[in-house]
Amino acid sequence: MGERHLFYDELGNEVEFIVKAKFSLDDTDYVAMLPANDIESATYILRIDIDDNGDEILVGIDDNELKEAEGAYEELLKENLQ
């Protein structure tokens, strides 16, 4: 599957995710991941931004951006199956 990473939710609780893919669309980077304790759940797609300290952070995206990112992710999956 993918690499496992530990993240913290808005309440400071540890949540482990499996990163399925990192990909770019129009010079913007995204990550596709799912909760490690529920691999049957929907895949989350988040944008990778850089904070003021130069560290990567994951940011939620609006519906329009999500639709574009989902399309790019689905294309990536199709390419990997061929």
Secondary structure, DSSP 8 states (H G I E B T S, - for coil): --EEEEEE-TTS-EEEEEEEEEEEETTEEEEEEEETT-TTS--EEEEEEE-TTS-EEEE---HHHHHHHHHHHHHHHHHHH-
